[in-house]
Amino acid sequence: MEPVEITAPGLLLRPWRAADAPAVLAALVDPHIVRWNGQGVGDLAQAAGWIARRADRSDGSHVSLAVTGDTDGVLLGGVSVHQIRDGNAAVGYWTAGPARGRGVAAGALRALTGWAFTHLGLHRIELCHAVANPASCRVATRAGYRLEGTLRESHRYGDGHRHDEHLHARLITDN
């Protein structure tokens, strides 16, 4: 598969690079990311493994991209479309602490969603987040994902507890 680069206002979504390991390590030890994404890594070797797994698109089941500033290349977060199957998929995202509250996740998610509908032939993309994470609900809404309902105790998060989740989705036919 060809490398994917997507631009959005102020952002560049690009393939993960081995050189991202120090920034990934710094971001993924953030207690907020560990709690809601469970992606904590403990050292540079684990960060490198995390990057390698996300960069490997060989099975066609996901596209995971680094989100950086469009001019400075600073790592701001990550976004992915995964569970790609039969015209459906799911998305996930995280934002590094210093970049939170700036619209990074919503902007990256809008850009990735548009790309996924166009280039992956998707019809429906789902997004789930813990009800107890209202910031993620705002991201979903700002990115055009409609709230469809609540999934009771549907996922065990990084804090070790099962949480209710909001299910949001976008269809290719949504405006």
N, C-alpha and C positions, 0 to 999 in steps of 0.2 A: 504494500500500500504506500502511496505517496505521502510524504510528510504534509501535515496540515498546519497552515498558519491562517489565522482569522484576525482581522482588525476590528476594533470598535472604538468609539471616541475615548482617547486617552489610554487605550489598552491594546496589547498584542497577546493573542492566545497562540502558543507555539508548542512544539514537541518538547518533552522533558529532556534535559541534558545532564550528563554526569556531573558537570560543573555546578549544577543546582543543589548538590548534596548539602553543603553547609547551610544554605538558606532554608531548605526543606527541614533539616534537623531543627533549626531555630524555630520555625513555625510549628512543627508538629509536636513539640514539647509543651506548647501553650495549653494550659489546663482547659480552656474553652474548646479548643479543637479536639483534645483528647476526650472530653466529656461527650461531645455531640457527634464526633466522627470516629472515635476509637482508633485513630491512625497513628498513635504515638510511636515514635522511634527513639531509641536510646543512644545511638552513636552514629558516626558517619557511615560505617559499613551498613547498618540497617537502613539509613537514608538512601544509600546507593542502591540497595536491593529494592526498596520501595519505588525508586525512580525506574529501575530496570523493568519491574513488573508493569508499571503504567505505560512505559514507552513501547512495550511489546504488543503490537496490534495484530500479530500473525493469525490469531483465531477469528478475527473479525467481530468479536463480541463487545468491544469497547473502543472508545477514543478518549484518551485522557490528555489534557493539555495544561501546561504552565500558563498562568496569567501574570503578565508583567506590564510595567509601564511602557508605553509605546516609544518613548524617547530615551529613557534611562536604563531600561532592561531590568529594573529591580523586581524581584519576585514578590507579587502581591497576593497570590493564592493559586488555587487549582480548580479545574472544572472538568467534568467528564460526562459522557453519555455512555451508558453501559446496559447490559442485559438486552442487547440488540437482537431482536428476533421477530420475524413475521410482521414487520412494519411497526412494531412497538419497541419502546426502550424506556429507560429511566435515566435521570440525571442526578448528579451530586456536585457539591462545591464546598470550598472552604476559603476563608480569607485570613491572611496573616494579620496579627494584632494591629500593627501600625497602619494598615490599610482599611480597617473597619470603619463603617459609617460614611464612606466616600462613594458608595454606589458601585464598587468594584464587582461584587458578586452578581448583582442584578444585570449590570452591563455585560459581563462575561457570559452569563447564562442566556441572555437575549441573543447574543451573537452566536453562541454555540447552537442554540435551538434552531435559529434560522438556517445555519449551515447544515445541521443534521436533517432537517426536513428536505432541503434541497439536494444534498449529496448522498444521503443514506437511504432515501426513499421511505422515510418514516411517515406514519399516519398519526400516531399517538405517542406522546412522551409524558411519563409520570414523574412526579417529584414527591417524596415523603420527607417529613421532618417532625421532630418531637414537638408536641403541642406546647411543651414547657420552654421551647426555643422561639420566642416571638420574633426575633431578628430574622430567622430563617423564613418565617411566614411572610414578613415584609418583602424579603428578596423574591420569594415565589410570586407574590402578587405583582410586584413591580416588573417582573419579567414576563407577565402575561399568563401565568399559570392560575387557572381557576380552582378554587377550593371545591372539592367534590364530597368530602366527608371526613370522618374520624375513624381510624383503625385502632381499636382498643388493644392496649398492651401488645402491640404488634412487633416491636423490635427492641432488642437489648442493646443499649448504647454503651459507650466507653465507660460510663459510671457504674456499669454492672447491673443496672436496673432496667426492667422492661417499661417502656413509655408508650402512652397513646401517641399516635401520629396523625397529622393532617395529611390527607392525600390531595394533591393538586395535580392537574394535568393540562396539557395543551394539545389541541388537534391541529393538523395542518390547515384545516378550514377555519380556525379561529383567527380573528383579526388582531 
